[in-house]
């Protein structure tokens, strides 16, 4: 949370509340995250993806990274 506070200017206690589910994310937080991760902006705002426009979710990015084969040694 300190890293996120430093990047967004939103206090770490607020981020902790959002993460734990004790608070809902506000537009201000969505906008702040969109600056850090622009590829997630549409997903953050709507919960939907537009892959043809480069707008994906973190889960899609992770799945894509896991589907790549690791280079072979030697």
Helices and strands as residue ranges (DSSP letters): H 2-8, H 12-20, H 27-36, G 38-40, H 41-46, G 51-53, H 58-67
